[in-house]
Amino acid sequence: MKNLHPIKMLPAREQVASALRKAILSRELQEGEEITLESTAQQLGVSSTPVREAFQILARDGLIKLRPNKGAVVLGVNEKTIRDHYETRAILEREAVALVCRNGADISDIVHAYGQMVRSLEENDIEAYTHYNQMFHWAIWTAAGNDKIKALLAAIWNGLPLGRKSTEADYARISCDEHKSIVEAIRKRDAEKAKEHMNAHILRSMENILARFE
């Protein structure tokens, strides 16, 4: 049993916020659409508490407007909203991965998550890939050793983005190749290369989302 690794996941409120943020950024949830605590909790299979906390996170980000006792209304997004989101993620994630390289951190959880992503793709299990993709990024944030960066990234996580012509399977294959480059740089403790690959990974994700606005 020595090869087993604990499953590390985002807190429930961040997972709910991530699911809703992804839907808003990809326009699955349209501007003006109403969302309620009860229906969201039921669809995501969680209690109303993390949904209420997620609504607060998204309201702070300007993605929804809270309605007293009635849930919230989606405010929608534009190109600037998306660029602001991903550029912020890129700044934080590239600094996190650089810290991993510089601080001599244990990278076994990062390597493990990457290995599981590769295996998931080989088995064509996109749901598992999505799970391990989250674990991969979480492991980097943790290994960076900066709790503030980790908290900020957890609060703005949005999962796998979809472009206009891409599916989650398409994105997963592209993402996994990019993760390979990131892992290779981390193994070499090459902070600059790791930053370069992470930055390209996040900004390419941004372009996937922006393709929907063309």
Phi and psi in degrees as a GROMACS rama.xvg file:
@    title "Ramachandran Plot"
@    xaxis  label "Phi"
@    yaxis  label "Psi"
@TYPE xy
-66.8745  -20.9016  LYS-2
-86.9387  -3.62202  ASN-3
-74.4116  138.328  LEU-4
-117.512  139.622  HIS-5
-63.6593  143.273  PRO-6
-82.7864  115.836  ILE-7
-103.944  124.866  LYS-8
-128.86  159.017  MET-9
-63.585  149.326  LEU-10
-56.05  154.971  PRO-11
-55.0622  -41.6291  ALA-12
-64.214  -37.481  ARG-13
-71.7424  -33.569  GLU-14
-65.3245  -42.178  GLN-15
-65.4929  -46.1716  VAL-16
-59.6003  -39.2143  ALA-17
-62.2706  -45.8833  SER-18
-62.7601  -42.7708  ALA-19
-70.9905  -40.0657  LEU-20
-62.1837  -43.4574  ARG-21
-59.5464  -43.4382  LYS-22
-65.5166  -36.5258  ALA-23
-73.1062  -44.7825  ILE-24
-64.5515  -31.9956  LEU-25
-91.5957  0.51975  SER-26
67.932  20.0645  ARG-27
-67.5755  -34.4749  GLU-28
-100.49  119.633  LEU-29
-89.2202  155.501  GLN-30
-56.0916  132.471  GLU-31
90.5106  -10.2522  GLY-32
-72.2755  138.86  GLU-33
-92.8081  137.864  GLU-34
-126.95  140.887  ILE-35
-117.07  158.43  THR-36
-59.5197  -46.3043  LEU-37
-66.0492  -48.0909  GLU-38
-68.3993  -38.1578  SER-39
-65.8878  -44.0666  THR-40
-61.4011  -41.4573  ALA-41
-66.4387  -44.4111  GLN-42
-65.6135  -35.81  GLN-43
-93.0033  -5.87511  LEU-44
69.3635  38.5519  GLY-45
-130.204  173.324  VAL-46
-80.0573  172.2  SER-47
-73.2492  -21.7338  SER-48
-61.7961  -52.9821  THR-49
-65.7053  -26.4137  PRO-50
-68.9471  -43.7488  VAL-51
-60.3182  -42.5952  ARG-52
-67.2799  -37.0305  GLU-53
-66.1935  -38.9879  ALA-54
-58.7986  -39.0182  PHE-55
-64.1515  -41.2091  GLN-56
-62.8236  -46.6497  ILE-57
-70.3609  -32.3875  LEU-58
-66.8684  -40.125  ALA-59
-61.8361  -34.8673  ARG-60
-81.0278  -4.81231  ASP-61
78.5435  19.3345  GLY-62
-92.6157  -23.9079  LEU-63
-138.795  161.208  ILE-64
-116.975  123.056  LYS-65
-71.3171  143.336  LEU-66
-122.151  121.669  ARG-67
-51.9924  120.378  PRO-68
63.4909  10.0256  ASN-69
-128.665  9.40484  LYS-70
90.8237  -124.869  GLY-71
-157.439  165.866  ALA-72
-119.846  133.464  VAL-73
-71.1016  128.48  VAL-74
-88.3771  -16.5643  LEU-75
83.4632  175.133  GLY-76
-136.174  160.966  VAL-77
-132.095  -176.133  ASN-78
-60.9098  -38.8131  GLU-79
-64.9711  -41.6775  LYS-80
-55.6117  -46.439  THR-81
-68.101  -44.6735  ILE-82
-62.6661  -42.9072  ARG-83
-58.5503  -43.8542  ASP-84
-62.4809  -52.8756  HIS-85
-73.8681  -33.0063  TYR-86
-65.9112  -36.359  GLU-87
-65.4054  -45.8773  THR-88
-58.9219  -42.4706  ARG-89
-62.2539  -43.7108  ALA-90
-59.2393  -48.5819  ILE-91
-71.1213  -41.7577  LEU-92
-71.7625  -36.6008  GLU-93
-70.2884  -33.1722  ARG-94
-71.4707  -35.5009  GLU-95
-62.9502  -45.9731  ALA-96
-69.0586  -31.6818  VAL-97
-65.4888  -40.0419  ALA-98
-61.6098  -39.5464  LEU-99
-58.0479  -43.0353  VAL-100
-68.3781  -35.9888  CYS-101
-84.6195  -26.0005  ARG-102
-96.5652  6.27104  ASN-103
65.231  30.4107  GLY-104
-66.8754  155.003  ALA-105
-68.4555  120.833  ASP-106
-106.701  13.5553  ILE-107
-61.7943  -36.7375  SER-108
-68.7199  -35.3538  ASP-109
-64.5207  -48.5182  ILE-110
-63.8524  -40.9858  VAL-111
-61.5536  -47.4917  HIS-112
-61.9342  -40.9655  ALA-113
-62.3719  -44.7763  TYR-114
-59.085  -39.2109  GLY-115
-69.5322  -32.7368  GLN-116
-64.208  -44.1581  MET-117
-60.3653  -45.2923  VAL-118
-62.7837  -40.9667  ARG-119
-61.7603  -40.6996  SER-120
-65.958  -40.9585  LEU-121
-60.3103  -33.2362  GLU-122
-92.5121  3.84853  GLU-123
55.4469  36.8325  ASN-124
-104.11  88.8461  ASP-125
-71.6236  -30.7542  ILE-126
-62.6965  -43.9617  GLU-127
-65.8981  -39.1629  ALA-128
-59.1193  -44.5187  TYR-129
-58.717  -42.6475  THR-130
-61.104  -48.4794  HIS-131
-74.5805  -25.7947  TYR-132
-60.6625  -44.3076  ASN-133
-62.7389  -44.1047  GLN-134
-60.9074  -38.2332  MET-135
-60.3385  -50.5108  PHE-136
-66.7486  -42.016  HIS-137
-58.7393  -41.2517  TRP-138
-63.6208  -37.6544  ALA-139
-65.862  -47.019  ILE-140
-58.7784  -40.3077  TRP-141
-68.1322  -45.9399  THR-142
-65.7971  -24.4529  ALA-143
-62.1133  -29.656  ALA-144
79.0477  12.0584  GLY-145
-112.704  104.7  ASN-146
-64.5549  -31.3343  ASP-147
-68.3315  -45.6836  LYS-148
-60.9863  -43.0919  ILE-149
-60.1281  -44.4694  LYS-150
-65.7354  -40.8984  ALA-151
-65.1017  -42.2818  LEU-152
-68.0012  -39.9605  LEU-153
-60.1195  -36.1504  ALA-154
-74.2773  -17.9559  ALA-155
-117.686  11.3019  ILE-156
-62.5734  140.815  TRP-157
-135.335  10.7709  ASN-158
71.5803  -158.337  GLY-159
-77.5696  121.675  LEU-160
-82.2762  152.855  PRO-161
-118.884  131.151  LEU-162
-86.0358  178.974  GLY-163
-62.1471  -37.7494  ARG-164
-112.798  10.8017  LYS-165
-109.615  152.424  SER-166
-107.136  171.716  THR-167
-61.975  -35.0678  GLU-168
-64.6965  -43.6255  ALA-169
-59.8021  -47.7325  ASP-170
-64.3756  -39.8021  TYR-171
-59.613  -40.4116  ALA-172
-67.1963  -42.2467  ARG-173
-64.4873  -45.7054  ILE-174
-59.2069  -42.2806  SER-175
-65.1545  -38.7939  CYS-176
-62.6336  -40.3663  ASP-177
-66.964  -38.6088  GLU-178
-63.8871  -34.8808  HIS-179
-58.8842  -44.3255  LYS-180
-64.2239  -38.6351  SER-181
-64.2495  -46.0184  ILE-182
-63.0115  -41.8231  VAL-183
-61.0618  -40.3764  GLU-184
-67.5236  -39.0038  ALA-185
-64.1617  -43.7023  ILE-186
-59.1634  -34.9935  ARG-187
-84.2711  -3.68015  LYS-188
56.2704  37.2935  ARG-189
-94.8791  91.9991  ASP-190
-60.8057  -41.8358  ALA-191
-67.5072  -42.5593  GLU-192
-65.7253  -40.5596  LYS-193
-61.8752  -42.9967  ALA-194
-61.6984  -43.8843  LYS-195
-60.9445  -46.7569  GLU-196
-69.1073  -39.6776  HIS-197
-66.0639  -43.0237  MET-198
-59.8318  -45.5077  ASN-199
-63.0784  -38.8129  ALA-200
-61.5121  -47.4467  HIS-201
-69.8595  -42.6854  ILE-202
-70.6465  -30.8983  LEU-203
-66.7038  -36.3057  ARG-204
-60.7423  -40.0533  SER-205
-60.0645  -43.453  MET-206
-63.9889  -32.5834  GLU-207
-58.7894  -45.0263  ASN-208
-70.0789  -43.1477  ILE-209
-63.7209  -24.4934  LEU-210
-59.1414  -25.9214  ALA-211
-70.5219  -15.7577  ARG-212
-99.8314  0.871633  PHE-213
